């Protein structure tokens, strides 16, 4: 098990200010938002601004385009599945454990029911010692 700094929280690890794509928005618009923000994933939010899932550039390619669907007609909310997240005050160890358990590379950070940031591999690379980062990457990319 990877152990983060016991004084750091998910809020310390995250990249703040994640932009949401509305669940009713088309995948081509979601892809444009990703391009404009230079990110590979966006949280998907409902009409009240609550995160309902995450959509990745890979989701758009594999689950839409490669299956012959029109990204202008498929909605972001159509591709979201169960949401995995952590509260802002979660320990780094809790955040890493959640990412490892679900084998995900991006993790929304939620505070008072709203997304306040995302933890990505780039954020981990800036905060974890090399040995811990290598162990995390091995565990997430290992096929179970």
Residue frames relative to the residue before (quaternion, step in Angstrom):
aa qw qx qy qz dx dy dz
X 1.0000 0.0000 0.0000 0.0000 0.00 0.00 0.00
X 0.3983 -0.7074 0.5384 0.2260 3.53 -0.97 0.92
X 0.1499 -0.7794 0.6022 0.0860 3.53 -0.98 0.80
X 0.2523 -0.7608 0.5812 0.1402 3.56 -0.79 1.05
X 0.6948 -0.3956 0.3606 0.4803 3.55 -1.32 -0.06
X 0.4413 -0.7335 0.4417 0.2685 3.63 -0.60 1.06
X 0.6763 0.4853 -0.2999 0.4660 3.60 1.19 -0.35
X 0.6147 0.5413 -0.3520 0.4530 3.60 1.23 -0.26
X 0.2070 -0.7639 0.6015 0.1086 3.52 -1.17 0.70
X 0.7113 -0.4069 0.3392 0.4619 3.55 -1.32 0.03
X 0.6089 0.5603 -0.3444 0.4434 3.59 1.05 -0.75
X 0.6616 0.5037 -0.3020 0.4663 3.61 1.04 -0.76
X 0.6920 0.5016 -0.2514 0.4543 3.56 1.10 -0.79
X 0.6652 0.5824 -0.2961 0.3615 3.56 0.97 -0.93
X 0.4002 -0.6047 0.6167 0.3063 3.45 -1.45 0.22
X 0.3406 -0.7882 0.4698 0.2047 3.63 -0.45 1.14
X 0.8014 0.3878 -0.2379 0.3883 3.51 -1.37 0.26
X 0.1540 0.8039 -0.5584 0.1352 3.60 0.87 0.83
X 0.3083 -0.7418 0.5710 0.1689 3.54 -0.90 0.99
X 0.2990 -0.7610 0.5527 0.1610 3.58 -0.87 0.96
X 0.2679 -0.6794 0.6492 0.2127 3.49 -1.29 0.53
X 0.4552 -0.6823 0.4871 0.3000 3.62 -0.79 0.92
X 0.5781 -0.6278 0.3966 0.3382 3.59 -0.97 0.84
X 0.6737 0.4972 -0.2991 0.4577 3.61 1.13 -0.56
X 0.5303 0.6534 -0.3991 0.3641 3.60 1.29 -0.23
X 0.5275 -0.6437 0.4576 0.3130 3.58 -1.11 0.68
X 0.6058 -0.5767 0.4096 0.3643 3.55 -1.24 0.48
X 0.6092 0.5315 -0.3842 0.4459 3.60 1.03 -0.53
X 0.6377 0.5009 -0.3251 0.4866 3.59 1.07 -0.68
X 0.6180 0.5324 -0.3418 0.4666 3.60 1.03 -0.75
X 0.6455 0.5138 -0.3164 0.4682 3.59 0.99 -0.84
X 0.6371 0.5159 -0.3257 0.4711 3.60 1.00 -0.76
X 0.6395 0.5184 -0.3230 0.4668 3.58 1.00 -0.82
X 0.6318 0.5208 -0.3284 0.4709 3.59 1.02 -0.81
X 0.6503 0.5152 -0.3139 0.4617 3.57 0.91 -0.91
X 0.6955 0.4927 -0.2761 0.4442 3.57 0.82 -1.03
X 0.7291 0.3954 -0.2223 0.5125 3.58 1.11 -0.68
X 0.3442 -0.7643 0.4710 0.2746 3.57 1.33 -0.12
X 0.4986 0.6062 -0.4504 0.4254 3.56 0.87 1.08
X 0.4117 -0.7172 0.5116 0.2330 3.55 -1.24 0.42
X 0.7756 0.2001 -0.1293 0.5845 3.58 1.28 0.03
X 0.0955 -0.7723 0.6251 0.0608 3.52 -1.22 0.59
X 0.4442 -0.6316 0.5460 0.3251 3.55 -1.09 0.61
X 0.2845 -0.7248 0.6023 0.1758 3.56 -1.15 0.68
X 0.1155 -0.8177 0.5637 0.0183 3.57 -0.78 1.08
X 0.4556 -0.6618 0.5230 0.2844 3.53 -1.20 0.61
X 0.7620 -0.3892 0.2620 0.4463 3.57 -1.32 -0.01
X 0.6915 0.4548 -0.2748 0.4894 3.61 1.17 -0.52
X 0.5714 -0.6270 0.3678 0.3809 3.58 1.26 0.08
X 0.4882 0.6418 -0.4447 0.3898 3.60 1.24 0.29
X 0.4718 -0.6727 0.4930 0.2862 3.56 -0.98 0.86
X 0.1493 -0.7987 0.5805 0.0521 3.55 -0.89 1.02
X 0.7900 -0.1370 0.1009 0.5891 3.56 1.26 -0.29
X 0.3786 -0.6691 0.5761 0.2775 3.51 -1.34 -0.27
X 0.1329 -0.7564 0.6333 0.0959 3.53 -1.15 0.67
X 0.1933 -0.7904 0.5747 0.0871 3.56 -0.94 0.92
X 0.6400 -0.4949 0.4043 0.4267 3.53 -1.29 0.28
X 0.6232 0.5407 -0.3324 0.4569 3.59 1.07 -0.69
X 0.6019 0.5483 -0.3572 0.4576 3.61 1.02 -0.73
X 0.6621 0.5150 -0.3094 0.4480 3.57 0.88 -0.96
X 0.6950 0.4708 -0.2769 0.4676 3.57 0.90 -0.92
X 0.7621 0.4103 -0.2155 0.4521 3.59 0.67 -1.10
X 0.7950 0.3507 -0.1683 0.4655 3.58 0.77 -1.02
X 0.7291 0.3477 -0.2394 0.5387 3.59 1.24 -0.10
X 0.7750 0.3729 -0.2124 0.4640 3.58 0.28 -1.26
X 0.7032 0.4745 -0.2812 0.4487 3.61 0.77 -0.99
X 0.6830 0.4522 -0.2821 0.4994 3.59 1.21 -0.42
X 0.5881 -0.6379 0.3390 0.3636 3.56 1.29 0.25
X 0.4843 0.6573 -0.4433 0.3701 3.58 1.22 0.33
X 0.4659 -0.6634 0.5160 0.2766 3.55 -1.23 0.53
X 0.3772 -0.7550 0.4833 0.2327 3.63 -0.50 1.11
X 0.5919 0.5534 -0.3761 0.4494 3.60 1.20 -0.23
X 0.7339 0.4136 -0.2231 0.4904 3.58 1.23 -0.41
X 0.6406 0.4889 -0.3254 0.4946 3.59 1.23 -0.34
X 0.3412 -0.7572 0.5307 0.1690 3.57 -0.92 0.96
X 0.6263 -0.5549 0.3981 0.3760 3.55 -1.13 0.67
X 0.6648 0.5251 -0.3020 0.4371 3.57 0.95 -0.84
X 0.5811 0.6013 -0.3693 0.4054 3.59 1.21 -0.44
X 0.7380 0.4198 -0.2267 0.4773 3.60 1.12 -0.57
X 0.5536 0.6188 -0.4099 0.3777 3.60 1.19 -0.17
X 0.1422 -0.7528 0.6375 0.0818 3.51 -1.17 0.72
X 0.8287 -0.2119 0.1346 0.5002 3.59 -1.17 -0.38
X 0.3552 -0.7503 0.5278 0.1799 3.54 -0.93 0.91
X 0.1096 -0.7483 0.6526 0.0457 3.54 -0.95 1.00
X 0.1306 0.7903 -0.5817 0.1413 3.59 -0.79 1.04
X 0.2400 -0.7342 0.6045 0.1947 3.54 -1.37 0.04
X 0.4988 -0.6111 0.5051 0.3500 3.56 -1.18 0.47
X 0.6588 -0.5458 0.3570 0.3750 3.57 -1.17 0.61
X 0.7308 0.4244 -0.2452 0.4750 3.61 1.04 -0.68
X 0.3734 0.7136 -0.5045 0.3111 3.61 1.23 0.23
X 0.5086 -0.6277 0.4835 0.3371 3.56 -1.11 0.61
X 0.6414 -0.4972 0.4086 0.4178 3.54 -1.27 0.35
X 0.6285 0.5411 -0.3332 0.4485 3.59 0.97 -0.82
X 0.6485 0.5071 -0.3199 0.4691 3.61 0.97 -0.81
X 0.6511 0.5101 -0.3168 0.4642 3.59 0.95 -0.85
X 0.6714 0.4903 -0.3000 0.4678 3.59 0.88 -0.90
X 0.6398 0.5269 -0.3223 0.4574 3.57 0.99 -0.82
X 0.6443 0.5180 -0.3181 0.4642 3.59 0.97 -0.84
X 0.6617 0.4976 -0.3033 0.4718 3.58 0.97 -0.88
X 0.6552 0.5045 -0.3086 0.4701 3.59 0.97 -0.84
X 0.6601 0.5366 -0.3099 0.4247 3.56 0.83 -1.01
X 0.7734 0.3265 -0.1629 0.5183 3.58 0.94 -0.90
X 0.3338 -0.7728 0.4680 0.2690 3.59 1.37 0.01
X 0.4003 0.6857 -0.4945 0.3535 3.53 0.77 1.16
X 0.3710 -0.7522 0.5161 0.1737 3.52 -1.17 0.68
X 0.7414 0.2575 -0.1777 0.5937 3.57 1.32 -0.07
X 0.0529 -0.8163 0.5743 -0.0320 3.53 -0.92 0.97
X 0.3469 -0.7386 0.5362 0.2158 3.60 -0.64 1.08
X 0.2336 -0.7304 0.6272 0.1360 3.53 -1.18 0.73
X 0.1275 -0.8204 0.5574 -0.0009 3.55 -0.64 1.22
X 0.0071 0.7681 -0.6399 0.0192 3.54 -1.07 0.86
X 0.8405 -0.0232 -0.0344 0.5403 3.58 -0.76 1.05
X 0.7303 -0.4623 0.2330 0.4456 3.56 0.94 0.94
X 0.6971 0.4295 -0.2639 0.5099 3.62 1.25 0.03
X 0.4840 -0.6397 0.5055 0.3177 3.55 -1.13 0.63
X 0.1131 -0.8022 0.5843 0.0485 3.55 -0.91 0.95
X 0.8027 -0.0941 0.0578 0.5860 3.57 1.27 -0.18
X 0.3194 -0.7105 0.5923 0.2057 3.50 -1.41 0.02
X 0.2620 -0.7082 0.6295 0.1830 3.53 -1.19 0.66
X 0.0215 -0.7930 0.6084 -0.0227 3.56 -0.82 1.06
X 0.7088 -0.4200 0.3339 0.4579 3.55 -1.30 0.03
X 0.6205 0.5454 -0.3467 0.4441 3.59 1.02 -0.74
X 0.6428 0.5088 -0.3224 0.4733 3.60 1.01 -0.77
X 0.6410 0.5159 -0.3229 0.4677 3.57 1.01 -0.80
X 0.6383 0.5445 -0.3264 0.4354 3.58 0.98 -0.86
X 0.6829 0.4804 -0.2879 0.4691 3.59 1.08 -0.66
X 0.7747 0.3909 -0.1828 0.4621 3.60 1.11 -0.58
X 0.7265 0.4280 -0.2492 0.4763 3.60 1.08 -0.56
X 0.5294 -0.5779 0.4999 0.3685 3.56 -1.16 0.53
X 0.6723 -0.5391 0.3266 0.3882 3.60 -1.10 0.69
X 0.6647 0.5127 -0.3209 0.4386 3.61 0.86 -0.89
X 0.6679 0.4842 -0.3017 0.4779 3.59 0.97 -0.82
X 0.6273 0.5261 -0.3355 0.4660 3.58 1.01 -0.77
X 0.6512 0.5155 -0.3140 0.4601 3.59 0.92 -0.89
X 0.6523 0.5052 -0.3161 0.4683 3.59 0.96 -0.84
X 0.6340 0.5267 -0.3277 0.4617 3.59 0.96 -0.86
X 0.6734 0.4945 -0.3028 0.4586 3.59 0.80 -1.01
X 0.6325 0.5296 -0.3342 0.4558 3.58 0.94 -0.81
X 0.6936 0.4840 -0.2834 0.4521 3.59 0.86 -0.94
X 0.6878 0.4804 -0.2939 0.4580 3.61 0.94 -0.82
X 0.7381 0.4112 -0.2319 0.4819 3.56 0.97 -0.83
X 0.5117 0.6413 -0.4309 0.3759 3.60 1.21 -0.27
X 0.3620 -0.7110 0.5491 0.2489 3.57 -0.89 0.82
X 0.3417 -0.7848 0.4901 0.1647 3.50 -0.81 1.05
